[in-house]
Amino acid sequence: MDPGLRFWLRYAEEAGGLCEVGDEVALAVLPAGLQADLGLPEEVAVTADPDVAREDGALLLLPGHPALDRAAVQTLDRGDAGQTWLPWPAPTRPATEVLLARARERFPVAHGRMDGTGHAACCYAPLLRVGVVVTYAISLDHRFQEREEIWVDARTGLPVDEATRRAFESWPLLAAPDASHPYLDVDLTQAIPHAHAWLASRAASRQRALAAQVDQDRLEERARAEVYYDAALASIARRRGSATPERQALLGAQAEATRTERDRRLHEIDEQFRASHDLRPFRLHLVWAPAMRLAVHIRRGAQTYPLNLIWLLGVGAAFADLRCPSCSAAEPLIAGRDRLGCRACLT
Amino acid sequence: MSGAPAIAIVDPVPGPGRRATNGARRPLGDLGAGLPAEFATYLPLVSRLAQGEPVDAVVSGLVEEAIGVWARPGFDTFVSLPRLRFEPFDYQLRAAERVLRGMSGRAILADEVGLGKTIEAGLVLSELRLRGLATRVLALVPAGLVEQWQEELERKFALPSVVAKGPRWQPPSESFDQPVVIASLPAARRPPLRDAVTSTPWDLVIVDEAHRVKGPRSASGRLARSLHSRYLLLLTATPVENRLADLYELVSLVRPGHLGTPQQFRARHGATGAGTTLPARDLAGLRGRTREVMVRHRRSEVALMLPRRLAETLCVPPSGDEAALYDAVSQRVRHQGRGASPAQALTLRSVQRLAGSSPRALTPTLEKVGWGDLAAQSRDVATTEKARVLIELLRRHHGRDEKVVVFTAFLQTLDFLGGLIAEAGLDLALYHGSLRRAEKEAAITAFRGDTGVLLTTEAAGEGRNLQFCHVMVNFDLPWNPMQIEQRLGRIHRIGQQHDVLLTNLVTKGTLEEQILRVLEAKINLFELVVGELDMILGRVDDDFDFEKFVFAAHVDSADDAEFGARLETLGDDLAQARTDYLQTRGQIDELVTEE
């Protein structure tokens, strides 16, 4: 079945309609709200085949049809939000000593020593899966959409590394937890802005690359227009030089109008090739990932600074990245005399 | 939901030192409370997330599908590909991509004949349409290609179309699925259709055989220059015919000013007068500029090989009754055709063509026109020699386990032959325009299966792929060679694995016999590459109507000898047109093809 038609029928069913799919047409019975919303009657036969539409009088639902576009826009507006759990893996867990050794390797702290303060404990770590549709406008003619997704740590907003994300994406998603462990706190005020910044940065980089492809066109178009208007102005100037005073005034006005037109045309060309992009969120999944929390102290002399490290379990097992406890920067840590921080906030 | 945790919100200051909690349930709106205003677009999702509901796989799937429906990727991805009812060649996709990405949808598609300029234009059209960039679309095509365009758009691209004709024709009202408007060039350049098409703001205009609009002072040229359209595709295998200025005119249509003013063009490249197709100066520069707006592929570049066409004509001597009937009808038509009104001429033309097909087809029309004596004579001719030869031919192919598609122009002849073939004990499927869609499908399915013969009117033209069959019989011959070409195109196309065998059945002493002789002898009709015929006919006269010419020659001639002489003259013109065409093709390659 045509993907657009299949989507529309599922959409209608989700909205309380009834659909029956036949060989050539599908019959949909729409609830009152949907009828009004889509501007369709209660019963409607739909198809994606122009021949069938023409011969059987069914509604031709092809991409671009308002009823199809509206259904898509409403579905995207509603979005896809919820929480989900990754299954708890087999009971073998890394020993605390092993984790500590890996932690020392992964997070070297200048001037400090990392010591464990107890056993590593199981917990659920929150990850945020953020999906957006990016609309790129590279020129007036060239507008298109692409989807982008990112997984970030829902506590810090730091991106989940690629290997871990890929591993988690291949796991089944559960509608309820299959183990009873504590949950780490979620901080969407950190997670969303950082996720958004990552997505926006990717989009900006793609926009730059795309804009560079058409910039030559813009420059050529501008050059052509400039040559054209320069020639027109030069011609007016020549004629003006040998014209009577009365005609000189006329030619002066004509030159002025030509200059105005030139500016307008050049502005138009720049507008035509002005690139922009826009992000439209459609997905927010809070993914509870099986993890182990390792409480450590960073010691510098008599000073100790407590720190919790999160080890994400699974195929691509790794520590979740850390932010500086003082300034939130994602930078290597330094044990200062009076606080734990990064180079920027300790100097 | 049992076991699902409420989501806890923490103070906005982040830090890894916080302890893990089981999370205290917080009011629903809190999750987004600390979000800066610039992230307001996330709030509806945050608010739903805060309700603590699990991810709904159905909703996730629906959202994915919605993105597929709503989002339009860049022109490096063809959104229309899944909708096509055929598989385009790579070079056709590349051409469409170049037009969309590099030429902003204004281009000259100048492939050699037979490489699918229509397909490339259809791909561009489909992409623009699916992206909502081209709702109002006009295709200006030669009169003889209107139906072919309609068929290609519907069958290959699933795009509905409507033919613009009649004095009260109006463009379709604004709606997403308004059909592509197809207008014949001769009709569109005359009022009132001209006024209707020139006053409509089109999104895309496609001009097929666009060399016909190159002259800015010709009626077609003036029409093309008065159309308003954001995107413009000019399709021609001969962007230059007699003079370099042809190229300048076409390029200036798609991108005004691209080659400068006429004076600048002349100054840069030398003479542009008649007979001068290559620039005197700066050929490389002109090639470069032309490539920016023109796509041209040569057959040799795309390695597109079609099997051979092997044609034979069986000239069947008629029985005495048949010959007498044909002569009587021809004499009556010739006599009454002189001074006939256009409507009468149309009827007489039809009578003459029916006489070349079968008495069964002829009789009802003779009755309608009131020629009772001839109708009675026709009724007495129960069968024909040509029909007998057909049955022999079909038996021979049946013995070789070869499928055969038999074309006739007339439904009554189809009925007549259907009866004879069935009597001969041969399986056959019938296909004609009056069948319902399902019946047509069933006929093609049967023919693809065990049925050995498909007996069809021109309706089988409608884009049916019959490449699984390589034998074709023309029981009667259309007077218009383009129609013969279209019949052949059903089996002589990409995907055909065998040499195509074509048998033309003509009755000795008929107009058809003479037409066929001229077409074969003068332009080697059956060995032309697909599309070349149109180039040749177009060179005789832009709006040359072969069928009209034949009828007029028949009526205006004192006898068959004179008719033969007139056809001979036409044949000479066609032969010259073919020579000119081949010569032009070489010059174009030199001028615009990439090295």
Chai-1 contact restraints between the chains, C-beta under 6 A:
chainA,res_idxA,chainB,res_idxB,connection_type,confidence,min_distance_angstrom,max_distance_angstrom,comment,restraint_id
A,P3,B,G68,contact,1.0,0.0,6.0,A-B,restraint_1
A,G4,B,V69,contact,1.0,0.0,6.0,A-B,restraint_2
A,F7,B,E65,contact,1.0,0.0,6.0,A-B,restraint_3
A,F7,B,V69,contact,1.0,0.0,6.0,A-B,restraint_4
A,R10,B,L62,contact,1.0,0.0,6.0,A-B,restraint_5
A,P50,B,A158,contact,1.0,0.0,6.0,A-B,restraint_6
A,P50,B,P160,contact,1.0,0.0,6.0,A-B,restraint_7
A,E55,B,R437,contact,1.0,0.0,6.0,A-B,restraint_8
A,L60,B,D177,contact,1.0,0.0,6.0,A-B,restraint_9
A,P63,B,V69,contact,1.0,0.0,6.0,A-B,restraint_10
A,P63,B,L130,contact,1.0,0.0,6.0,A-B,restraint_11
A,G64,B,G132,contact,1.0,0.0,6.0,A-B,restraint_12
A,G64,B,F176,contact,1.0,0.0,6.0,A-B,restraint_13
A,H65,B,F176,contact,1.0,0.0,6.0,A-B,restraint_14
A,A72,B,A66,contact,1.0,0.0,6.0,A-B,restraint_15
A,A72,B,V69,contact,1.0,0.0,6.0,A-B,restraint_16
A,A72,B,W70,contact,1.0,0.0,6.0,A-B,restraint_17
A,T75,B,L62,contact,1.0,0.0,6.0,A-B,restraint_18
A,T75,B,V63,contact,1.0,0.0,6.0,A-B,restraint_19
A,T75,B,A66,contact,1.0,0.0,6.0,A-B,restraint_20
A,L76,B,A66,contact,1.0,0.0,6.0,A-B,restraint_21
A,G79,B,L45,contact,1.0,0.0,6.0,A-B,restraint_22
A,D80,B,V59,contact,1.0,0.0,6.0,A-B,restraint_23
A,D80,B,S60,contact,1.0,0.0,6.0,A-B,restraint_24
A,D80,B,V63,contact,1.0,0.0,6.0,A-B,restraint_25
A,A81,B,L45,contact,1.0,0.0,6.0,A-B,restraint_26
A,A81,B,R48,contact,1.0,0.0,6.0,A-B,restraint_27
A,A81,B,L49,contact,1.0,0.0,6.0,A-B,restraint_28
A,G82,B,E53,contact,1.0,0.0,6.0,A-B,restraint_29
A,G82,B,P54,contact,1.0,0.0,6.0,A-B,restraint_30
A,G82,B,V55,contact,1.0,0.0,6.0,A-B,restraint_31
A,Q83,B,P54,contact,1.0,0.0,6.0,A-B,restraint_32
A,T84,B,P54,contact,1.0,0.0,6.0,A-B,restraint_33
A,T84,B,V55,contact,1.0,0.0,6.0,A-B,restraint_34
A,C123,B,A20,contact,1.0,0.0,6.0,A-B,restraint_35
A,V133,B,A71,contact,1.0,0.0,6.0,A-B,restraint_36
A,D141,B,S104,contact,1.0,0.0,6.0,A-B,restraint_37
A,F144,B,R72,contact,1.0,0.0,6.0,A-B,restraint_38
A,F144,B,P73,contact,1.0,0.0,6.0,A-B,restraint_39
A,F144,B,G74,contact,1.0,0.0,6.0,A-B,restraint_40
A,Q145,B,A71,contact,1.0,0.0,6.0,A-B,restraint_41
A,Q145,B,R72,contact,1.0,0.0,6.0,A-B,restraint_42
A,R147,B,I67,contact,1.0,0.0,6.0,A-B,restraint_43
A,T156,B,P14,contact,1.0,0.0,6.0,A-B,restraint_44
A,A175,B,P54,contact,1.0,0.0,6.0,A-B,restraint_45
A,A176,B,G3,contact,1.0,0.0,6.0,A-B,restraint_46
A,P177,B,G3,contact,1.0,0.0,6.0,A-B,restraint_47
A,P182,B,A20,contact,1.0,0.0,6.0,A-B,restraint_48
A,P182,B,N22,contact,1.0,0.0,6.0,A-B,restraint_49
A,Y183,B,P5,contact,1.0,0.0,6.0,A-B,restraint_50
A,Y183,B,G23,contact,1.0,0.0,6.0,A-B,restraint_51
A,L184,B,A20,contact,1.0,0.0,6.0,A-B,restraint_52
A,D185,B,A8,contact,1.0,0.0,6.0,A-B,restraint_53
A,D185,B,V10,contact,1.0,0.0,6.0,A-B,restraint_54
A,D185,B,R18,contact,1.0,0.0,6.0,A-B,restraint_55
A,V186,B,I7,contact,1.0,0.0,6.0,A-B,restraint_56
A,D187,B,V10,contact,1.0,0.0,6.0,A-B,restraint_57
A,D187,B,P14,contact,1.0,0.0,6.0,A-B,restraint_58
A,L188,B,L31,contact,1.0,0.0,6.0,A-B,restraint_59
A,T189,B,P12,contact,1.0,0.0,6.0,A-B,restraint_60
A,T189,B,G34,contact,1.0,0.0,6.0,A-B,restraint_61
A,T189,B,L35,contact,1.0,0.0,6.0,A-B,restraint_62
A,Q190,B,P14,contact,1.0,0.0,6.0,A-B,restraint_63
A,I192,B,F39,contact,1.0,0.0,6.0,A-B,restraint_64
A,I192,B,Y42,contact,1.0,0.0,6.0,A-B,restraint_65
A,P281,B,T41,contact,1.0,0.0,6.0,A-B,restraint_66
A,P281,B,Y42,contact,1.0,0.0,6.0,A-B,restraint_67
A,P281,B,L45,contact,1.0,0.0,6.0,A-B,restraint_68
A,F282,B,V63,contact,1.0,0.0,6.0,A-B,restraint_69
A,L284,B,L45,contact,1.0,0.0,6.0,A-B,restraint_70
A,L284,B,L49,contact,1.0,0.0,6.0,A-B,restraint_71
A,H285,B,V55,contact,1.0,0.0,6.0,A-B,restraint_72
A,L286,B,L49,contact,1.0,0.0,6.0,A-B,restraint_73
A,R293,B,A20,contact,1.0,0.0,6.0,A-B,restraint_74
A,P306,B,G17,contact,1.0,0.0,6.0,A-B,restraint_75
A,L307,B,P16,contact,1.0,0.0,6.0,A-B,restraint_76
A,L307,B,G17,contact,1.0,0.0,6.0,A-B,restraint_77
A,N308,B,P16,contact,1.0,0.0,6.0,A-B,restraint_78
A,N308,B,G17,contact,1.0,0.0,6.0,A-B,restraint_79
A,L322,B,P16,contact,1.0,0.0,6.0,A-B,restraint_80
A,R323,B,P14,contact,1.0,0.0,6.0,A-B,restraint_81
A,P325,B,G15,contact,1.0,0.0,6.0,A-B,restraint_82
A,S328,B,P14,contact,1.0,0.0,6.0,A-B,restraint_83
